[in-house]
Amino acid sequence: QVQLVESGGGLVQPGGSLRLSCAASGSIVSFDGMAWYRQAPGKQRESVAVISGGGGNTDYADSVKGRFTISRDNAKNTMYLQMNSLKPEDSGVYYCWGLRGRANYWGQGTQVTVSS
């Protein structure tokens, strides 16, 4: 059983940057895909960025394209989300997700607050 642990969240001013990390307790090499989701208060959880197993393919929500970059380092069993030009509407709890076969893995989430 692999556990995913997010870190890197916090309070940042509009226009600022944060880098989120998702560390796995085991190998992520066998993960078919990984992603970052976020959930704002009163809203449904939404996909922010997705990365393929090998890391060669990525996709982003329209709202974050050009500002966020997802990446993964299989050797370090870690996935990242670089967030630049942050906006107040980017605030929420960010979760990492991984898929291996039919098993879905979720982290506990890290809070991101964008406010002046």
C-alpha positions as CSV (number, residue, x, y, z in Angstrom):
1,Q,0.0,0.0,0.0
2,V,1.5,3.3,-1.1
3,Q,0.8,6.5,0.8
4,L,1.0,9.9,-0.7
5,V,1.9,12.9,1.4
6,E,1.6,16.5,0.1
7,S,3.7,19.4,1.3
8,G,4.5,23.0,0.2
9,G,1.2,24.7,0.7
10,G,0.8,28.0,2.6
11,L,-0.3,31.6,2.4
12,V,1.0,33.6,-0.6
13,Q,0.1,37.0,-2.0
14,P,-1.5,37.3,-5.5
15,G,1.1,37.0,-8.1
16,G,3.3,34.9,-6.0
17,S,4.6,31.3,-6.4
18,L,4.4,28.0,-4.6
19,R,5.8,24.6,-5.3
20,L,3.8,21.6,-4.0
21,S,5.4,18.2,-3.6
22,C,3.7,14.8,-3.3
23,A,6.0,12.2,-1.8
24,A,5.1,8.6,-2.1
25,S,6.0,6.0,0.5
26,G,6.9,3.5,-2.2
27,S,7.8,3.5,-5.9
28,I,5.7,5.5,-8.3
29,V,7.3,3.9,-11.4
30,S,4.3,1.6,-11.7
31,F,1.8,4.4,-11.4
32,D,-0.1,4.7,-14.7
33,G,-0.9,8.4,-14.1
34,M,-0.7,11.0,-11.4
35,A,-2.5,14.3,-11.0
36,W,-3.1,17.3,-8.8
37,Y,-6.7,18.1,-7.8
38,R,-8.0,21.0,-5.7
39,Q,-11.1,21.8,-3.8
40,A,-12.3,25.2,-2.8
41,P,-14.8,25.7,0.0
42,G,-18.3,24.9,-1.2
43,K,-17.1,23.6,-4.5
44,Q,-16.4,20.2,-6.0
45,R,-13.0,18.8,-6.3
46,E,-11.5,19.5,-9.7
47,S,-8.6,18.3,-11.7
48,V,-5.8,20.9,-12.0
49,A,-3.0,19.0,-13.8
50,V,-2.4,15.4,-15.0
51,I,0.9,13.7,-15.9
52,S,1.4,10.3,-17.6
53,G,3.3,7.4,-16.2
54,G,6.5,8.2,-17.9
55,G,6.0,11.9,-17.5
56,G,6.0,12.6,-21.2
57,N,2.4,13.8,-21.4
58,T,0.7,16.5,-19.3
59,D,-2.6,18.2,-19.4
60,Y,-3.9,21.2,-17.5
61,A,-7.2,22.8,-16.6
62,D,-7.8,25.9,-18.7
63,S,-7.8,28.1,-15.6
64,V,-4.1,27.2,-14.8
65,K,-2.6,26.8,-18.3
66,G,0.6,28.8,-18.7
67,R,0.9,29.3,-14.9
68,F,1.2,25.8,-13.4
69,T,3.6,23.0,-14.3
70,I,3.3,19.4,-13.2
71,S,6.3,17.1,-13.1
72,R,7.4,13.9,-11.5
73,D,10.7,12.4,-10.5
74,N,10.3,8.6,-10.5
75,A,13.7,8.2,-8.9
76,K,12.7,10.3,-5.9
77,N,9.1,8.9,-5.9
78,T,7.8,12.5,-5.9
79,M,5.5,14.5,-8.0
80,Y,5.5,18.3,-8.1
81,L,3.3,21.2,-9.0
82,Q,5.0,24.5,-9.6
83,M,2.4,27.3,-9.3
84,N,3.3,30.8,-10.6
85,S,1.2,34.0,-10.9
86,L,-1.1,32.8,-8.3
87,K,-4.6,34.2,-8.1
88,P,-7.1,34.3,-5.2
89,E,-9.3,31.8,-7.1
90,D,-6.4,29.3,-6.9
91,S,-7.0,29.0,-3.2
92,G,-8.1,25.6,-1.8
93,V,-6.9,22.3,-0.6
94,Y,-4.6,20.6,-3.1
95,Y,-4.6,16.8,-3.3
96,C,-2.3,14.5,-5.2
97,W,-3.7,11.4,-6.8
98,G,-2.1,8.3,-8.4
99,L,-3.5,5.4,-10.4
100,R,-1.9,2.0,-10.4
101,G,-4.0,-0.6,-12.1
102,R,-7.4,-0.3,-10.7
103,A,-6.3,1.2,-7.4
104,N,-6.7,4.9,-6.8
105,Y,-4.4,6.6,-4.2
106,W,-5.1,10.0,-2.6
107,G,-3.0,12.2,-0.3
108,Q,-4.5,14.1,2.7
109,G,-4.2,17.5,1.0
110,T,-2.3,20.7,1.6
111,Q,-3.9,24.1,2.0
112,V,-3.1,26.9,-0.5
113,T,-4.3,30.4,0.3
114,V,-3.8,33.2,-2.1
115,S,-4.6,36.5,-0.4
116,S,-3.2,40.0,0.2
